[in-house]
Amino acid sequence: MKPREGKRSRAAARELGRKAAAAATPQARVAVTFRHVEPTDAIKVYGERKLAHVAKYLRRACEIHLILTVDKYRQHGEVTVKSGRFAVTAQEETKDLYSVIDLLAAKVERQLKRHVEKTQARKVRSRSTGELLSAAEWIEDPSKPERV
């Protein structure tokens, strides 16, 4: 009979799994550029925190460049995510810089999700010609032993 695990050992195993997953997540370097606006630490930290989550959709380390611009009453933002040869860009414009950052993060996340889904759908493996022929032979005469 197998010894039962207690709550503490399961919790410790879960914690180890979380740490391993966090270590496997690629790092994101976030650069924030301000144009025609005073750079504040609050906005910079907010942008870095919101856009750092985007890296979980990518396998490689990525560079994220956030550009925030103010023209009179228009708050404009642009973000570029580069990972290897892959690049995603997004632009937004509202009346508040915080909402610009939120909208940009959502838009880039949507684009990356769609890209990941496309690449996973492309990787569906089809059977080789040899596998198809051996399956067809087996269907015709199931009494024969299967060749390896």
C-alpha positions as CSV (number, residue, x, y, z in Angstrom):
1,M,0.0,0.0,0.0
2,K,1.3,3.4,-1.0
3,P,1.8,5.9,1.9
4,R,-0.6,8.8,1.7
5,E,0.6,12.3,1.3
6,G,-0.4,14.9,3.7
7,K,-1.6,18.4,3.1
8,R,1.8,19.9,3.8
9,S,3.7,17.7,1.4
10,R,1.1,18.4,-1.4
11,A,1.3,22.1,-0.7
12,A,5.1,22.0,-0.8
13,A,5.0,20.1,-4.1
14,R,2.6,22.7,-5.6
15,E,4.9,25.5,-4.4
16,L,7.8,23.9,-6.1
17,G,5.8,23.5,-9.3
18,R,4.9,27.2,-9.2
19,K,8.5,28.3,-8.7
20,A,9.6,26.0,-11.6
21,A,6.9,27.5,-13.9
22,A,7.9,31.0,-12.9
23,A,11.6,30.3,-13.6
24,A,10.6,28.8,-17.0
25,T,8.7,32.0,-18.0
26,P,10.9,34.1,-20.2
27,Q,11.9,37.5,-18.9
28,A,10.6,40.7,-20.5
29,R,12.6,43.9,-20.7
30,V,10.2,46.8,-20.6
31,A,11.4,50.3,-21.7
32,V,9.1,53.3,-21.3
33,T,9.6,56.4,-23.3
34,F,7.8,59.7,-22.5
35,R,7.2,62.3,-25.2
36,H,5.9,65.8,-24.4
37,V,5.0,64.7,-20.8
38,E,6.8,64.7,-17.5
39,P,8.0,61.2,-16.7
40,T,6.6,59.9,-13.5
41,D,7.6,56.8,-11.6
42,A,3.9,55.8,-11.0
43,I,3.1,55.7,-14.7
44,K,6.4,54.0,-15.6
45,V,5.9,51.3,-12.9
46,Y,2.3,50.8,-13.9
47,G,3.3,50.3,-17.6
48,E,6.1,47.9,-16.7
49,R,3.8,45.8,-14.5
50,K,1.0,45.6,-17.0
51,L,3.1,44.7,-20.0
52,A,5.5,42.3,-18.2
53,H,2.6,39.7,-18.1
54,V,2.7,39.6,-21.9
55,A,5.9,37.5,-21.8
56,K,4.0,34.4,-20.6
57,Y,2.8,33.9,-24.2
58,L,6.3,33.8,-25.7
59,R,8.9,31.1,-25.5
60,R,11.9,33.5,-25.8
61,A,12.9,36.5,-23.8
62,C,11.3,39.6,-25.3
63,E,11.8,43.4,-25.5
64,I,8.8,45.6,-24.9
65,H,9.0,49.3,-25.8
66,L,6.2,51.5,-24.6
67,I,5.9,55.1,-26.0
68,L,3.6,57.5,-24.2
69,T,2.8,60.8,-25.9
70,V,0.6,63.8,-24.8
71,D,-0.8,66.3,-27.4
72,K,-3.0,68.8,-25.7
73,Y,-5.9,66.6,-24.5
74,R,-5.0,63.5,-26.4
75,Q,-3.1,60.8,-24.6
76,H,-1.5,58.5,-27.1
77,G,0.4,55.2,-26.5
78,E,2.2,52.8,-28.7
79,V,3.8,49.5,-27.8
80,T,6.1,47.2,-29.7
81,V,6.9,43.6,-28.5
82,K,9.9,41.9,-30.1
83,S,10.9,38.3,-29.5
84,G,13.4,36.9,-31.9
85,R,12.1,37.7,-35.4
86,F,8.6,38.0,-34.2
87,A,7.2,41.5,-33.6
88,V,3.8,42.8,-32.5
89,T,2.7,46.5,-32.4
90,A,-0.4,48.3,-31.1
91,Q,-1.5,51.9,-30.8
92,E,-4.2,53.5,-28.6
93,E,-5.5,57.0,-27.8
94,T,-7.8,58.1,-25.0
95,K,-8.0,60.9,-22.4
96,D,-6.1,59.1,-19.7
97,L,-2.6,57.5,-19.8
98,Y,-3.5,54.7,-17.4
99,S,-6.4,53.6,-19.6
100,V,-4.1,53.8,-22.7
101,I,-1.7,51.4,-21.0
102,D,-4.6,49.1,-20.1
103,L,-5.9,49.1,-23.6
104,L,-2.5,48.5,-25.1
105,A,-1.8,45.6,-22.8
106,A,-5.2,44.0,-23.7
107,K,-4.6,44.5,-27.4
108,V,-1.1,43.0,-27.4
109,E,-2.2,40.1,-25.3
110,R,-5.1,39.4,-27.8
111,Q,-2.6,39.5,-30.7
112,L,-0.2,37.1,-29.0
113,K,-2.9,34.7,-28.0
114,R,-4.1,34.5,-31.6
115,H,-0.5,34.0,-32.8
116,V,0.1,31.2,-30.3
117,E,-3.2,29.5,-31.3
118,K,-2.2,29.7,-35.0
119,T,1.2,28.1,-34.3
120,Q,-0.3,25.3,-32.2
121,A,-2.9,24.6,-34.9
122,R,-0.1,24.4,-37.5
123,K,1.8,21.9,-35.5
124,V,-0.8,19.2,-35.7
125,R,1.1,16.2,-36.9
126,S,-0.3,14.2,-39.8
127,R,0.6,10.6,-40.5
128,S,3.5,9.8,-42.8
129,T,3.0,7.8,-45.9
130,G,4.5,4.7,-44.4
131,E,2.1,4.9,-41.4
132,L,-0.9,5.3,-43.8
133,L,0.1,2.3,-45.9
134,S,0.7,0.0,-42.9
135,A,-2.7,1.1,-41.4
136,A,-4.3,0.3,-44.8
137,E,-2.6,-3.1,-45.0
138,W,-3.7,-3.9,-41.5
139,I,-7.3,-3.0,-42.3
140,E,-7.3,-5.2,-45.4
141,D,-5.9,-8.3,-43.5
142,P,-6.0,-8.0,-39.7
143,S,-4.8,-11.6,-39.3
144,K,-1.2,-10.6,-40.3
145,P,1.0,-9.5,-37.5
146,E,1.8,-5.8,-37.5
147,R,5.3,-5.0,-38.9
148,V,7.5,-2.7,-36.9
